[in-house]
Amino acid sequence: MKIIVPIKRVIDYRVRIRVKPDKSGVDLSNVKMSINPFDEIAVEEAVRMKDAGLATEIVVVSIGDKEEQIRTALALGADRGILVKTEAEVQPLGVAKALKAVVDQ
């Protein structure tokens, strides 16, 4: 059985968030990004399942333009990583469709 774990790139939970001066959003310049902590727990659980013999391969999938979080998941024990490249902000329905396309392949 293959396990697919979707991971999301988010602002590190230890970083203090700054709001842009015009209050239009969060200032992301020079901010440390990491894997969503809950997604990191999912990767760790998938590794435990593989160690127990319940899975043969762990594939992490991320949607965005940076691959550093996939590298982190590979360091945690995932076997492969897939980056669906996009510059646009993806809404939940778009994420679901992209994940379905990855699973279908």
All heavy atoms as an XYZ file, in Angstrom:
801
protein
N       0.851     -1.174      0.000
C       0.000      0.000      0.000
C       0.901      1.243      0.000
O       1.856      1.322      0.773
C      -0.886     -0.014      1.243
C      -1.614      1.274      1.482
S      -2.805      1.289      2.828
C      -1.768      1.201      4.261
N       0.567      2.190     -0.844
C       1.258      3.482     -0.852
C       0.453      4.459     -0.004
O      -0.771      4.436     -0.008
C       1.343      4.040     -2.274
C       2.291      3.312     -3.170
C       2.380      4.010     -4.507
C       3.301      3.249     -5.426
N       3.411      3.895     -6.724
N       1.158      5.304      0.690
C       0.513      6.351      1.485
C       0.880      7.691      0.876
O       2.051      7.989      0.674
C       0.971      6.306      2.952
C       0.592      4.978      3.588
C       0.373      7.466      3.735
C       1.091      4.825      5.012
N      -0.135      8.487      0.576
C       0.090      9.843      0.063
C      -0.239     10.820      1.183
O      -1.333     10.789      1.741
C      -0.776     10.127     -1.177
C      -0.348      9.208     -2.311
C      -0.665     11.583     -1.580
C      -1.125      9.395     -3.576
N       0.731     11.666      1.503
C       0.554     12.652      2.567
C       0.673     14.047      1.962
O       1.753     14.444      1.524
C       1.614     12.484      3.683
C       1.378     13.490      4.796
C       1.615     11.072      4.227
N      -0.434     14.789      1.898
C      -0.328     16.175      1.419
C       0.262     17.054      2.518
O      -0.086     16.915      3.690
C      -1.777     16.566      1.112
C      -2.628     15.584      1.815
C      -1.805     14.376      2.129
N       1.195     17.929      2.133
C       1.804     18.842      3.098
C       1.645     20.279      2.604
O       1.606     20.526      1.409
C       3.289     18.517      3.362
C       4.111     18.572      2.085
C       3.430     17.164      4.031
C       5.604     18.394      2.304
N       1.539     21.185      3.543
C       1.345     22.591      3.218
C       2.470     23.420      3.813
O       2.917     23.173      4.930
C      -0.004     23.066      3.764
C      -0.334     24.508      3.424
C      -1.771     24.810      3.760
C      -2.121     26.252      3.546
N      -1.946     26.756      2.221
N       2.888     24.415      3.060
C       3.922     25.352      3.496
C       3.239     26.492      4.232
O       2.369     27.175      3.701
C       4.652     25.871      2.255
C       5.754     26.829      2.531
C       6.441     27.168      1.205
N       7.650     27.893      1.429
C       7.781     29.194      1.226
N       6.778     29.889      0.754
N       8.918     29.790      1.473
N       3.629     26.695      5.499
C       3.020     27.745      6.321
C       4.123     28.508      7.059
O       5.271     28.077      7.104
C       2.027     27.154      7.353
C       0.851     26.493      6.675
C       2.716     26.190      8.287
N       3.753     29.615      7.649
C       4.686     30.368      8.488
C       4.993     29.519      9.714
O       4.093     28.938     10.318
C       4.078     31.716      8.906
C       3.822     32.576      7.677
C       4.972     32.442      9.888
C       3.057     33.850      7.961
N       6.265     29.443     10.072
C       6.675     28.655     11.231
C       5.926     29.144     12.469
O       5.787     30.349     12.684
C       8.181     28.782     11.434
C       8.714     27.769     12.417
O       8.457     27.958     13.624
O       9.366     26.809     11.982
N       5.444     28.208     13.273
C       4.623     28.573     14.426
C       5.411     29.313     15.509
O       4.816     29.945     16.381
C       3.935     27.337     15.020
C       4.873     26.342     15.664
C       5.165     26.420     17.012
C       5.447     25.325     14.917
C       6.027     25.520     17.605
C       6.305     24.413     15.497
C       6.590     24.507     16.837
O       7.440     23.607     17.417
N       6.734     29.283     15.456
C       7.542     29.976     16.465
C       7.840     31.429     16.076
O       8.429     32.161     16.850
C       8.851     29.239     16.688
C       8.649     27.863     17.294
C       9.925     27.109     17.252
N      10.112     26.659     15.873
C      10.653     25.507     15.524
N      11.102     24.705     16.431
N      10.767     25.165     14.262
N       7.437     31.827     14.871
C       7.742     33.168     14.367
C       6.597     34.119     14.696
O       5.425     33.770     14.587
C       7.963     33.124     12.828
C       8.127     34.517     12.264
C       9.151     32.252     12.493
N       6.960     35.309     15.095
C       5.944     36.338     15.359
C       5.493     36.927     14.018
O       6.309     37.397     13.231
C       6.524     37.419     16.254
C       5.515     38.423     16.674
C       6.143     39.415     17.633
N       5.187     40.454     17.894
C       4.604     40.638     19.049
N       4.894     39.867     20.056
N       3.731     41.598     19.217
N       4.211     36.922     13.777
C       3.651     37.383     12.506
C       3.544     38.898     12.508
O       3.135     39.510     13.503
C       2.259     36.756     12.273
C       2.391     35.240     12.190
C       1.616     37.299     11.024
C       1.085     34.514     12.144
N       3.924     39.505     11.353
C       3.798     40.955     11.189
C       2.755     41.237     10.116
O       2.753     40.606      9.064
C       5.130     41.550     10.763
C       6.222     41.436     11.799
C       7.496     42.110     11.326
N       7.833     41.728      9.951
C       8.848     40.934      9.628
N       9.634     40.460     10.555
N       9.092     40.649      8.370
N       1.909     42.212     10.383
C       0.894     42.642      9.421
C       1.492     43.735      8.552
O       2.264     44.571      9.027
C      -0.371     43.145     10.150
C      -1.417     43.632      9.160
C      -0.946     42.049     11.035
N       1.153     43.725      7.257
C       1.632     44.767      6.352
C       1.135     46.129      6.830
O       0.044     46.220      7.422
C       1.135     44.504      4.930
C       1.772     43.298      4.285
C       1.252     43.130      2.877
C       1.870     41.913      2.217
N       1.330     41.695      0.866
N       1.892     47.192      6.565
C       1.477     48.526      7.034
C       0.102     48.962      6.512
O      -0.624     49.650      7.212
C       2.572     49.453      6.484
C       3.750     48.572      6.290
C       3.212     47.217      5.951
N      -0.263     48.518      5.296
C      -1.575     48.905      4.765
C      -2.689     47.954      5.192
O      -3.820     48.069      4.744
C      -1.522     48.996      3.238
C      -1.176     47.668      2.595
O      -0.919     46.687      3.314
O      -1.167     47.619      1.345
N      -2.350     47.006      6.081
C      -3.292     46.037      6.651
C      -3.971     45.170      5.589
O      -5.108     44.728      5.772
C      -4.332     46.742      7.519
C      -3.718     47.603      8.606
C      -4.540     47.576      9.841
C      -4.055     48.564     10.850
N      -2.859     48.245     11.526
N      -3.250     44.895      4.487
C      -3.813     44.077      3.413
C      -3.444     42.601      3.537
O      -3.854     41.792      2.732
C      -3.340     44.603      2.055
O      -1.931     44.470      1.956
N      -2.666     42.251      4.538
C      -2.281     40.852      4.706
C      -1.075     40.727      5.612
O      -0.678     41.667      6.295
N      -0.479     39.561      5.583
C       0.674     39.262      6.420
C       1.949     39.544      5.631
O       2.062     39.192      4.459
C       0.637     37.788      6.871
C       1.868     37.436      7.672
C      -0.613     37.513      7.689
N       2.926     40.170      6.278
C       4.211     40.453      5.655
C       5.049     39.174      5.670
O       5.437     38.687      6.724
C       4.922     41.575      6.426
C       6.227     41.990      5.786
O       6.473     41.615      4.620
O       7.001     42.704      6.450
N       5.315     38.613      4.490
C       6.038     37.350      4.377
C       7.514     37.521      4.062
O       8.221     36.531      3.898
C       5.385     36.475      3.300
C       3.953     36.037      3.570
C       3.413     35.231      2.409
C       3.855     35.245      4.859
N       7.999     38.765      3.986
C       9.410     38.972      3.675
C      10.269     38.589      4.882
O       9.986     38.962      6.021
C       9.654     40.432      3.286
O       9.296     41.289      4.340
N      11.312     37.812      4.622
C      12.249     37.346      5.644
C      11.570     36.599      6.797
O      11.946     36.742      7.959
C      13.063     38.513      6.205
C      13.894     39.168      5.138
O      14.419     38.494      4.257
N      14.012     40.479      5.206
N      10.545     35.793      6.466
C       9.839     35.009      7.466
C      10.163     33.540      7.241
O      10.133     33.055      6.109
C       8.306     35.238      7.369
C       7.561     34.297      8.287
C       7.964     36.664      7.704
N      10.475     32.818      8.301
C      10.779     31.396      8.189
C       9.497     30.610      7.932
O       8.499     30.798      8.621
C      11.446     30.897      9.469
C      11.835     29.454      9.390
C      12.477     28.976     10.671
C      12.786     27.494     10.510
N      12.918     26.828     11.768
N       9.557     29.747      6.920
C       8.416     28.905      6.575
C       8.737     27.471      6.951
O       9.900     27.074      6.998
C       8.116     29.004      5.077
C       7.868     30.423      4.585
S       6.422     31.188      5.301
C       5.183     30.689      4.150
N       7.703     26.681      7.229
C       7.909     25.280      7.582
C       6.684     24.474      7.150
O       5.722     25.025      6.621
C       8.143     25.130      9.083
O       6.988     25.498      9.791
N       6.739     23.173      7.416
C       5.586     22.310      7.159
C       4.545     22.588      8.236
O       4.890     22.790      9.405
C       5.988     20.829      7.220
C       7.003     20.481      6.147
C       4.777     19.928      7.081
C       7.496     19.054      6.218
N       3.282     22.558      7.850
C       2.208     22.654      8.823
C       2.451     21.581      9.886
O       2.684     20.424      9.554
C       0.876     22.418      8.102
C      -0.317     22.517      9.004
O      -0.216     22.453     10.215
N      -1.470     22.680      8.392
N       2.437     21.932     11.182
C       2.743     20.946     12.224
C       1.870     19.691     12.163
O       2.338     18.586     12.442
C       2.510     21.711     13.527
C       2.672     23.146     13.163
C       2.210     23.271     11.743
N       0.611     19.829     11.797
C      -0.276     18.668     11.700
C       0.110     17.780     10.524
O      -0.002     16.554     10.596
C      -1.735     19.118     11.610
C      -2.179     19.888     12.823
C      -2.354     21.260     12.759
C      -2.381     19.247     14.038
C      -2.744     21.974     13.872
C      -2.773     19.960     15.165
C      -2.949     21.322     15.081
N       0.590     18.389      9.438
C       1.074     17.606      8.300
C       2.359     16.869      8.665
O       2.588     15.743      8.224
C       1.311     18.504      7.089
C       0.031     19.162      6.595
O      -1.066     18.695      6.959
O       0.131     20.144      5.839
N       3.187     17.490      9.480
C       4.414     16.844      9.937
C       4.085     15.612     10.787
O       4.729     14.563     10.664
C       5.256     17.839     10.743
C       6.626     17.347     11.082
C       7.488     18.432     11.704
O       7.075     19.605     11.755
O       8.585     18.079     12.153
N       3.055     15.722     11.619
C       2.604     14.581     12.415
C       2.108     13.463     11.494
O       2.365     12.277     11.738
C       1.511     15.013     13.407
C       2.098     15.945     14.473
C       0.833     13.801     14.056
C       1.064     16.653     15.326
N       1.409     13.840     10.407
C       0.919     12.839      9.453
C       2.079     12.113      8.771
O       2.017     10.897      8.558
C       0.024     13.508      8.409
N       3.140     12.827      8.430
C       4.317     12.194      7.828
C       4.953     11.232      8.831
O       5.302     10.094      8.475
C       5.344     13.250      7.357
C       6.628     12.587      6.906
C       4.771     14.095      6.233
N       5.078     11.648     10.070
C       5.661     10.781     11.093
C       4.826      9.517     11.293
O       5.372      8.420     11.452
C       5.799     11.542     12.413
C       6.846     12.627     12.377
C       6.837     13.520     13.598
O       5.980     13.324     14.495
O       7.689     14.428     13.656
N       3.506      9.642     11.277
C       2.642      8.476     11.431
C       2.756      7.550     10.222
O       2.751      6.324     10.377
C       1.187      8.912     11.631
C       0.234      7.770     11.895
C       0.571      6.957     13.140
O       1.121      7.524     14.106
O       0.285      5.740     13.152
N       2.877      8.115      9.028
C       3.069      7.302      7.832
C       4.380      6.521      7.916
O       4.441      5.349      7.525
C       3.044      8.183      6.585
N       5.426      7.143      8.445
C       6.709      6.453      8.622
C       6.554      5.308      9.621
O       7.084      4.216      9.409
C       7.809      7.444      9.073
C       9.067      6.723      9.489
C       8.105      8.437      7.958
N       5.793      5.545     10.693
C       5.549      4.471     11.663
C       4.810      3.303     11.015
O       5.108      2.133     11.282
C       4.736      5.000     12.844
C       5.543      5.786     13.820
C       4.755      6.076     15.107
N       5.307      7.264     15.710
C       4.728      8.462     15.732
N       3.537      8.628     15.215
N       5.326      9.482     16.293
N       3.825      3.624     10.171
C       3.075      2.577      9.476
C       3.980      1.787      8.535
O       3.857      0.566      8.421
C       1.896      3.188      8.712
C       0.797      3.713      9.607
S      -0.519      4.540      8.699
C      -1.253      3.157      7.837
N       4.888      2.480      7.871
C       5.816      1.788      6.974
C       6.756      0.891      7.773
O       7.030     -0.247      7.372
C       6.618      2.797      6.157
C       7.536      2.134      5.156
C       8.293      3.137      4.345
C       9.256      2.396      3.422
N      10.221      3.280      2.844
N       7.240      1.380      8.905
C       8.122      0.580      9.749
C       7.414     -0.665     10.287
O       8.039     -1.694     10.503
C       8.668      1.408     10.905
C       9.660      2.473     10.450
O      10.157      2.374      9.311
O       9.920      3.409     11.237
N       6.096     -0.560     10.495
C       5.319     -1.692     10.991
C       4.963     -2.670      9.879
O       4.371     -3.719     10.138
C       4.047     -1.194     11.670
N       5.289     -2.336      8.637
C       5.006     -3.217      7.515
C       3.637     -3.035      6.896
O       3.213     -3.842      6.071
N       2.930     -1.977      7.270
C       1.595     -1.733      6.723
C       1.616     -0.965      5.407
O       0.606     -0.895      4.719
C       0.748     -0.962      7.744
C       0.532     -1.667      9.087
C      -0.162     -0.733     10.059
C      -0.260     -2.941      8.885
N       2.739     -0.370      5.062
C       2.859      0.420      3.836
C       4.183      0.094      3.156
O       5.143     -0.326      3.805
C       2.788      1.909      4.158
N       4.200      0.291      1.835
C       5.427      0.028      1.082
C       6.138      1.307      0.678
O       7.347      1.306      0.500
C       5.114     -0.776     -0.197
O       4.161     -0.054     -0.980
C       4.565     -2.142      0.150
N       5.373      2.399      0.514
C       5.973      3.654      0.050
C       5.203      4.833      0.608
O       3.977      4.796      0.705
C       5.968      3.707     -1.488
C       6.664      4.905     -2.057
C       6.668      4.919     -3.576
O       5.824      4.256     -4.197
O       7.522      5.615     -4.123
N       5.941      5.906      0.940
C       5.339      7.150      1.418
C       5.656      8.230      0.406
O       6.824      8.492      0.107
C       5.890      7.547      2.795
C       5.633      6.447      3.816
C       5.286      8.867      3.256
C       6.397      6.635      5.110
N       4.608      8.858     -0.123
C       4.763      9.929     -1.103
C       4.155     11.195     -0.506
O       2.997     11.199     -0.097
C       4.043      9.584     -2.426
C       4.226     10.692     -3.437
C       4.520      8.255     -2.975
N       4.956     12.262     -0.422
C       4.436     13.543      0.049
C       4.143     14.424     -1.161
O       4.869     14.402     -2.153
C       5.404     14.259      1.019
C       5.532     13.492      2.302
C       6.749     14.494      0.411
N       3.053     15.180     -1.079
C       2.629     16.050     -2.171
C       2.441     17.452     -1.624
O       1.784     17.641     -0.601
C       1.304     15.559     -2.805
C       0.869     16.468     -3.929
C       1.428     14.129     -3.291
N       3.021     18.426     -2.313
C       2.865     19.818     -1.931
C       2.500     20.625     -3.160
O       2.949     20.318     -4.270
C       4.156     20.355     -1.312
O       3.985     21.677     -0.876
N       1.686     21.642     -2.969
C       1.267     22.508     -4.070
C       1.804     23.898     -3.786
O       1.559     24.466     -2.725
C      -0.272     22.540     -4.199
C      -0.787     21.126     -4.460
C      -0.709     23.492     -5.297
C      -2.270     20.990     -4.420
N       2.561     24.451     -4.739
C       3.143     25.774     -4.555
C       4.353     25.956     -5.432
O       4.473     25.331     -6.482
N       5.276     26.796     -4.986
C       6.454     27.083     -5.807
C       7.772     26.781     -5.102
O       8.833     26.940     -5.675
C       6.434     28.537     -6.273
C       6.410     29.519     -5.116
O       6.204     29.087     -3.973
O       6.602     30.712     -5.360
N       7.736     26.334     -3.857
C       8.962     26.037     -3.106
C       9.003     24.551     -2.756
O       7.983     23.945     -2.458
C       9.012     26.845     -1.802
C       8.889     28.327     -2.000
C      10.163     28.923     -2.512
C       9.996     30.442     -2.553
N      10.965     31.117     -3.311
N      10.216     23.992     -2.762
C      10.361     22.563     -2.499
C      11.037     22.251     -1.169
O      11.246     21.089     -0.843
C      11.133     21.906     -3.632
C      12.506     22.484     -3.833
C      13.168     22.001     -5.103
O      12.502     21.860     -6.130
O      14.372     21.770     -5.035
N      11.350     23.259     -0.380
C      12.096     23.003      0.860
C      11.293     22.163      1.853
O      11.878     21.374      2.606
C      12.546     24.312      1.506
C      11.399     25.210      1.930
C      11.862     26.601      2.315
O      12.274     27.350      1.426
O      11.808     26.903      3.514
N       9.958     22.280      1.865
C       9.164     21.486      2.787
C       9.137     20.017      2.358
O       9.081     19.119      3.200
C       7.737     22.034      2.889
C       7.639     23.255      3.783
C       8.380     24.472      3.245
O       8.343     24.746      2.060
N       9.060     25.189      4.117
N       9.227     19.763      1.059
C       9.311     18.378      0.588
C      10.629     17.770      1.055
O      10.672     16.615      1.491
C       9.155     18.306     -0.946
C       7.721     18.645     -1.317
C       9.531     16.926     -1.467
C       7.431     18.649     -2.794
N      11.697     18.538      0.990
C      12.993     18.041      1.477
C      12.934     17.706      2.961
O      13.512     16.720      3.413
C      14.081     19.074      1.215
C      14.424     19.211     -0.230
C      15.565     20.174     -0.422
N      15.784     20.391     -1.838
C      16.242     21.503     -2.349
N      16.553     22.510     -1.557
N      16.427     21.620     -3.647
N      12.237     18.524      3.725
C      12.085     18.253      5.149
C      11.329     16.945      5.369
O      11.709     16.132      6.215
C      11.342     19.413      5.844
O      12.048     20.626      5.617
C      11.204     19.170      7.330
N      10.263     16.732      4.591
C       9.487     15.497      4.717
C      10.319     14.285      4.304
O      10.214     13.216      4.918
C       8.217     15.585      3.875
N      11.157     14.449      3.292
C      12.048     13.353      2.892
C      13.036     13.040      4.010
O      13.371     11.878      4.256
C      12.781     13.705      1.599
C      11.911     13.792      0.338
C      12.725     14.323     -0.830
C      11.303     12.455     -0.004
N      13.493     14.068      4.703
C      14.402     13.861      5.832
C      13.703     13.148      6.992
O      14.340     12.421      7.752
C      14.970     15.186      6.304
N      12.387     13.347      7.108
C      11.627     12.670      8.162
C      11.415     11.195      7.854
O      11.055     10.425      8.745
C      10.271     13.352      8.357
C      10.295     14.732      9.003
C       8.911     15.364      8.948
C      10.784     14.635     10.434
N      11.587     10.802      6.569
C      11.450      9.389      6.230
C      10.576      9.089      5.037
O      10.379      7.919      4.707
N      10.036     10.096      4.374
C       9.227      9.850      3.175
C      10.126      9.324      2.057
O      11.324      9.606      2.021
C       8.529     11.132      2.733
N       9.542      8.547      1.147
C      10.318      7.945      0.064
C      10.413      8.849     -1.169
O      11.443      8.897     -1.825
C       9.700      6.605     -0.349
C       9.728      5.617      0.791
O      10.795      5.469      1.423
O       8.684      5.001      1.071
N       9.307      9.505     -1.499
C       9.283     10.377     -2.680
C       8.521     11.647     -2.360
O       7.697     11.672     -1.450
C       8.563      9.694     -3.858
C       9.324      8.602     -4.509
C       8.711      8.145     -5.828
N       7.320      7.734     -5.670
C       6.365      8.039     -6.557
N       6.631      8.749     -7.611
N       5.137      7.610     -6.378
N       8.789     12.675     -3.145
C       8.071     13.925     -3.005
C       7.632     14.443     -4.360
O       8.373     14.334     -5.337
N       6.423     14.963     -4.416
C       5.885     15.530     -5.655
C       5.510     16.973     -5.376
O       4.776     17.261     -4.428
C       4.648     14.753     -6.141
C       5.023     13.299     -6.434
C       4.039     15.414     -7.364
C       3.841     12.411     -6.746
N       6.019     17.884     -6.203
C       5.675     19.298     -6.096
C       4.830     19.676     -7.294
O       5.273     19.564     -8.436
C       6.933     20.173     -6.056
C       6.705     21.674     -6.033
C       5.979     22.095     -4.758
C       8.017     22.420     -6.149
N       3.601     20.086     -7.045
C       2.724     20.604     -8.095
C       2.985     22.101     -8.140
O       2.563     22.842     -7.263
C       1.241     20.297     -7.791
C       0.345     20.851     -8.877
C       1.024     18.803     -7.609
N       3.734     22.538     -9.167
C       4.163     23.935     -9.234
C       3.021     24.852     -9.652
O       2.338     24.598    -10.641
C       5.320     24.093    -10.214
C       6.625     23.638     -9.651
C       7.755     24.305    -10.398
C       8.973     24.200     -9.531
N       9.734     25.372     -9.479
N       2.871     25.927     -8.903
C       1.923     26.981     -9.239
C       2.335     28.250     -8.510
O       2.839     28.197     -7.394
C       0.468     26.604     -8.890
O      -0.392     27.683     -9.272
C       0.298     26.335     -7.416
N       2.154     29.361     -9.168
C       2.434     30.663     -8.560
C       1.171     31.244     -7.924
O       1.245     32.088     -7.045
C       2.954     31.642     -9.621
C       4.280     31.234    -10.229
C       5.455     31.466     -9.299
O       5.407     32.415     -8.511
O       6.402     30.675     -9.362
N       0.006     30.786     -8.375
C      -1.267     31.338     -7.914
C      -1.626     30.804     -6.534
O      -1.162     29.745     -6.114
C      -2.371     30.982     -8.904
N      -2.462     31.546     -5.839
C      -2.992     31.076     -4.570
C      -4.098     30.072     -4.877
O      -5.047     30.374     -5.592
C      -3.562     32.248     -3.761
C      -4.008     31.853     -2.389
C      -4.470     33.043     -1.579
O      -3.925     34.133     -1.769
O      -5.379     32.860     -0.769
N      -3.968     28.876     -4.357
C      -4.879     27.794     -4.693
C      -5.968     27.687     -3.634
O      -5.685     27.672     -2.440
C      -4.115     26.457     -4.806
C      -5.044     25.347     -5.239
C      -2.955     26.592     -5.767
N      -7.197     27.598     -4.086
C      -8.343     27.433     -3.202
C      -8.547     25.950     -2.913
O      -8.024     25.092     -3.621
C      -9.588     28.038     -3.852
C      -9.487     29.529     -4.113
C      -9.275     30.327     -2.842
O      -9.884     30.050     -1.814
N      -8.386     31.312     -2.890
N      -9.322     25.600     -1.887
C      -9.491     24.193     -1.504
C      -9.968     23.266     -2.627
O      -9.488     22.143     -2.736
C     -10.522     24.254     -0.368
C     -10.313     25.590      0.241
C      -9.969     26.492     -0.908
N     -10.878     23.725     -3.472
C     -11.341     22.874     -4.567
C     -10.210     22.593     -5.554
O     -10.068     21.472     -6.048
C     -12.524     23.525     -5.299
C     -13.121     22.710     -6.440
C     -13.623     21.362     -5.933
C     -14.231     23.482     -7.119
N      -9.371     23.583     -5.795
C      -8.215     23.392     -6.669
C      -7.220     22.406     -6.081
O      -6.624     21.592     -6.797
N      -7.038     22.447     -4.765
C      -6.146     21.505     -4.087
C      -6.700     20.091     -4.229
O      -5.965     19.146     -4.541
C      -5.980     21.874     -2.596
C      -5.246     20.786     -1.848
C      -5.272     23.202     -2.453
N      -7.999     19.936     -4.030
C      -8.623     18.615     -4.137
C      -8.476     18.054     -5.549
O      -8.163     16.872     -5.728
C     -10.094     18.696     -3.750
N      -8.667     18.890     -6.559
C      -8.530     18.435     -7.941
C      -7.090     18.059     -8.266
O      -6.832     17.071     -8.964
C      -9.035     19.508     -8.905
C     -10.539     19.653     -8.887
C     -11.003     20.729     -9.862
C     -12.507     20.849     -9.830
N     -12.992     21.864    -10.790
N      -6.135     18.835     -7.750
C      -4.721     18.524     -7.994
C      -4.332     17.216     -7.313
O      -3.621     16.391     -7.892
C      -3.837     19.669     -7.494
N      -4.801     17.014     -6.085
C      -4.498     15.759     -5.390
C      -5.130     14.562     -6.090
O      -4.531     13.497     -6.178
C      -4.982     15.825     -3.926
C      -4.162     16.706     -3.005
C      -4.805     16.788     -1.635
C      -2.733     16.225     -2.895
N      -6.338     14.747     -6.626
C      -6.985     13.657     -7.376
C      -6.175     13.318     -8.614
O      -5.985     12.149     -8.938
C      -8.407     14.041     -7.768
C      -9.134     12.925     -8.507
C     -10.471     13.376     -9.019
C     -11.192     12.295     -9.765
N     -10.444     11.632    -10.803
N      -5.668     14.330     -9.295
C      -4.849     14.089    -10.490
C      -3.567     13.344    -10.137
O      -3.141     12.442    -10.873
C      -4.533     15.406    -11.182
N      -2.953     13.677     -9.013
C      -1.742     12.981     -8.572
C      -2.059     11.528     -8.252
O      -1.325     10.623     -8.639
C      -1.111     13.704     -7.353
C      -0.055     12.843     -6.705
C      -0.549     15.038     -7.760
N      -3.160     11.293     -7.563
C      -3.542      9.916     -7.206
C      -3.852      9.110     -8.464
O      -3.471      7.940     -8.564
C      -4.750      9.923     -6.240
C      -5.312      8.530     -6.048
C      -4.342     10.516     -4.900
N      -4.520      9.725     -9.431
C      -4.860      9.028    -10.672
C      -3.621      8.615    -11.460
O      -3.632      7.580    -12.125
C      -5.777      9.877    -11.549
C      -7.176     10.004    -10.963
O      -7.533      9.192    -10.071
O      -7.915     10.915    -11.389
N      -2.564      9.409    -11.393
C      -1.339      9.069    -12.102
C      -0.642      7.939    -11.417
O       0.098      7.188    -11.941
C      -0.412     10.269    -12.216
C      -0.887     11.291    -13.205
C       0.080     12.457    -13.338
O       1.038     12.564    -12.603
N      -0.197     13.331    -14.262
